[in-house]
């Protein structure tokens, strides 16, 4: 995650990203990513909303309906730092 943040490696930061800016894939993508687990999945026609367990955090993502995922599945998560807001 490349954030526009002045700090040093190891600093804790709090950031926010819109659910549609969180990219989820079944296979490890090129570049940095984190492994997460699908906690909940709601198919809503034009998109599917999911909650992802990433370590001790829950992330909400809005995904394309064609992505074949199920609750309990391990996935890979990427977040573009340009779409994030640094809170602290």
Secondary structure, DSSP 4 states (H G I P E B T S, - for coil): ---S----TT----EEE-GGGEEEESSPPSS--EEEEEEEEEE-SS-EEEEEEETTEEEEEEE-TTS---TT-EEEEEE-GGGEEE--
